[in-house]
């Protein structure tokens, strides 16, 4: 039976009051990532609907205290915000933007043009056949002008094109490429600039630490620059594990894009501590593997030895970010706590994952302390 204050004894009331005070003092004394890195770069997290609507109070408090920039995990993807040809749903995305404005955060828009989570109607006519180039370009322009235009002056930067490259660095054979041609990228950036000339425009992708894909991205950025497109920054997604990529490869990648006159963002940072489900390093959202016990070894908690390994991995990565702090504008974690990490359900649904700095009870892990300490010795 739940004990109410009226039913409780004076001693119990006193103990409860002391406990509340201790917990509040501990939370207040806990350092904030945004303060630890205020002289270096922004630190943020990707948010979901429960957080921006305020229903997840524990994580809302954590977000407000720890971060000064936010990204939408799904709330601005085409499939959610524009599910049907003449239907937009801006309720969740409006709440996301308002949350950021109320808390004086730098707000990121993610994303405008992607091969996943874009409804099939975008690419098809009423009979299910592929539309022609002009029709798809018109749909792209209408979508971008409507979405970016709605948040003009509120969202500071947009992932205009997301994951346009295959693993070998060539352009992905997406419906955008097949129907429009290679200049779909050029058009996407032109439309985004038209909708909000002051917004920063980004390109975002994964595995750019691998030489082949990195060279493909460099060639793509150079081509867009030669066509008059100003890309403010490139997003390295940062879906890493305990062994890949090496810190040397991360540093090389940051330097390579910085040499093009770009800023660099770590946009979707998490570190997978679980056994890999496949030999592929790809972050393809369409991957799906069967749950097996050997792929889910830490259902009862993360062993201390792995906690310490994770902490050292985060410390080493942030040492690289700090070394290149003149090139990096922000580091954004893909989620807030282990409880809402996408790695609990992707690429294997039902696993218990531990990739972030805060545990399932909103408490800081050793990795959090390691990241804070790294800022004290840049």
N, C-alpha and C positions, 0 to 999 in steps of 0.2 A: 504493500500500500504506500502511495506517495505521502510523505510527511509535509504538511503545510506549516507555515510560520505560526499560525494560531495554535496548532496542536503540539508544537515542539516545546521542549523544556528550555528554560533560560540558558542552561549550559550549552545545549545544542545550538541555540540561536547565536550564542557568542562564538562557538567554533565555526559555524557557517560564515559569520561575518569576517572572522580572521582569515579563513580560507579564501573568501572572495577578494579581500584586500591583497593577500599574497599573490593571487593569480593576476590581479590587475596590475600590481607593481611589477611582476615579472614581465608581463606583456609590454608595459611602458619602457622597462629597462632594455628590452630586446632591441638590438640595433636594427636599423632599416637599410636594406640594400640601396635604395635610392640615395640615402645620405652617405653611405660608405663610398659610393661611386659618383657623387655629385660633381666632382672635378674632372671626371673622365668621360662618362657616357651615360645615357639613360638606361634604366633597367626596368623591364616590363614583363607582362604575362598575357597569354591568350585567354579570353574570357568566354564563358558560356551564358545561356539564357538565365539559369538559376542565380548566377552571380550578379548580372546587371539588373535583374528584377528585384534583388535584395532578399530572395528566399533562402539563400545559403549564407546566413549571417556570419558564421565563423570565417568563411573564406572572404566575404566582403570586407570584414575588418582587416584581414591579412592583406588584401589587395590595397586598401587605402593607406595602410601603414608602410608597406614595403616598396611599392612601385610608382613610377612617375610617367609611364607610357603603357598603353594597352593596345592589343590587337583582338579582332573578333575571331574566335575559333571557327565558327560556321555562319554567324549571323548576317554576313554580307555576301555570302556566296550566292550565285545566280539562282540555284534551285530553291533557296528559301525566300529570297527577297523578290523574285520575279518568276513564280512557278508556272504561270500561264501567260499566253500572249498579251492579254489586256488586263492582267492582274498583278499588282505589286502589294507586298505585305511589308510595311516599314515599321510595324509595331516593335519587334525585338531590336532592330537596328537603331531605331530612334532612342530606345532605352539605353542601348550601348553608348551611343554618342552623348546622351545627356549625362550618363554616369561619368564619362571622361571629363566632360566640361565642368560638372559640379565639383570634381576633385582635382581640377586644374592639371590634367594629364595630357601628354601628347598622344593624339588619337590616330591610329593607323587603320586604313581600309584594306581588307583582304577578302576576296580578290575580284577582279573584273573579268578577265578572260582566262579560262582554264578548260582542259579537256574533260575533267571530272566534275560531277555535281552541277552540270549544266543540263537542263531538261532537253529531251530529244526533240521537242517541238521547235527548238531554236534552229535546228539543222534540217527540218523536214517541212514539206508542204502538207496540205490537208489530206493527201492520199498516201502519206508516208514516204514519199520520194525525196531525195536530197534537193534542197533549194538551190537556186543559182547564186553566183557570186554577189550580184547587186542586192539580192534579198537578204543574204546573210550579213553583208556589210551594213545595210540599213538597220537590221535588228541589233547588231553590235552597237552602232552609233546611238540608237534610241535608248538602249539599256544604259550605256555609259553616261550619256548626257542626263538621263533621269536620275540615276543613282548618285553620281558624283555631284551633279548640280544640286541635289537635295541637301548635301552636306558641305556645300561650298563654304569655305572659310571656317569650317568646324573640324573636318578631318584633314590632318596636316600632310599626310602622305598615303599613296595608294600602291599596292602591289597590282600593277596594271596587267601584266602577263605573268602567269604562274606556270612553271615547269614546262616550258616549250621545247626542251631538248631531251633527246634520248640519251642513253648511257654512254654512247660513243661520241657525243657532242654534235650529232646531226639533228636537224629539226624533226621533232616528233610528228608522225603521220596522223595528226589529229583531224577531226572534221574541219577545224578552222583552216588548217593548211590545205587539205584536199579540196575544199570548196572555194576558198578565197585565193589561196596562193601564199607565197612567202611574205608578201607585203601586209598580211593580216596583222603582224606585229607593229609595223609602221602605223597602220591605220588606228590600232588600239591606243597607241600613245598620242597620236594626233587628236583623237576624240577626247581622251582624258584631259589633255591640255586645253582643249576648247571648252570643256565643261568647267574647269577651275584652273586658270592660268597660274595661280599662286601655289597650288599643291605640288608637293614633291612626288615624282614619279619613279617607281622602283621596278626592277626585275628580280624575281624570287625563284630559287631552285634548290634542289638537293644534290648531293654527291659532287659538288663543284670542287671538292678537295682532291678528286681523282683527276689526273692530268688530262685525259682525253676529253672529259666533259668540260673541264675548266677551259681548255683551249677553244672548244666550241662556243662557250659562253662569251669568251673574249672576242671571238670573231663576230658574234651576233651583236654585241654591244658596239664594237667599232663600226659595223655597218649602219646601225641605227644612228650613231653619232654623225656619221658622214652624210646621213639623210636629214640632219638638222634636229634630231630628237635629243633633248637634254634629259638623260637619266641621272637622277640625283644620287642614287645608291643601289648597290646590288645586295640582295638578301641571301646569305648562306644559311640554309635552314637549320643546320646543326643537330640533325637527328643522328647522334653519335652512340657508340657503345664504349665499353671499358678499354677496348684495344684499337678501335678505328675511329677517326683517322689519327695519325701521329700528330703531335703538336707541331712538328716541323712542317708537315703538309698544311696544317691550318695557317701557320705563319706565311708560307709561300703563297697560299691562295689569297690571303688578305693583301699581301704586297702586289700580287699580279693585278688585282682589280684597282687598287689604289693608284697604280702607275697609269691607269686610263683616265685619271682625274675623277674617279668615283669615290664616294664614301662607301663603307662596308657596314652591314647590319647582320648580326646573328639573330635570326628571326623566329626560329621554332625550336629552341634548345631543349633537349632532354638527353639523358644518357641511359641506355638500356642495359640493365644488369642481368637480364635473363638469357638463357641459352638461345642462340639464333634458331629461328624456325626454318631457315634456308641459307644457302650460301650466298644469296644475293644481298647486296648492301642497299638496294633500291628502296625508296620510300613510296612505292606505288600504292595508292590507297586501295586499289583493286585486289591486292594480295590477300589471301585468306587461307589459313592452314588449320588443320584439325587440332583440337586441344589434346595434349598428351602430358602425362605426369612428368616426364623428363624435361618438358619445356616450361614447367611451372613448379619449380622446386621450393619456392619460399612462401608457401601459402600460410604459414604460421609466423611469418616475420622474417626480416632480413638479418642474417647472421652478422655479428659485429665485424668480422673480418671483411665482409663485403661492404658494409657501411664505410669502413675506413678506406677501402679501395676506391669506392665511389667518391669519397671526400677528396682523396688525393687527385683523382681524375679531374674533378671540378677545379681544384686549386691550380693544377697544371694548365688547364684550358684558360682560366681567367688570367693567369700570368701571361699567356700569349696575347689575350685581348688587351691587357694593360700595356704590354710592350708596343702594341700597334694602336694605342689609344688616340693618336692624332688622326687615324683613318676611320675609326669605329664611332658610329653615332649612337648605337643602342644595342643592347643584348636583351632579347625577349624569350622567356621560357614558354614552352608549349604546354600550358596548364599552370595551375597554382599549387595544388597538392597532389600527392600520389593517387589520391582517391579519384580525381577526375582526369588523370592522364589517359590519352588515347591508347597508350600501350597496354592498358588493361583489356582492350577488345580488338586491337589490331597489332600485328597481322594474325594473331591467334585470339579468338574471343574467349573470355573467361579466365584469363591469367591474372595473377596478383603481381603488379609491377611496382617498381620503386625508383622512378627515374628523376625525380625532382628534389627540391631543397626542403620541402615540408611534407611531413607524413600525413596519414589519413585523419589525424586529429588536429591538423593545423599547427603542429609543433615543429620547430626547426630540427633538422637532422644534422649530424656531423658535417655533412656537405655544406650546409648553410654557414656554419662557423668557418669552414675552410675558405669559402668565397669571401666572407667579410674580412678574414685575416689577409687574404691576397691583396685587398685594396689598401691595406696598411703598409704594404711593402712593395710598391709598384716597381 
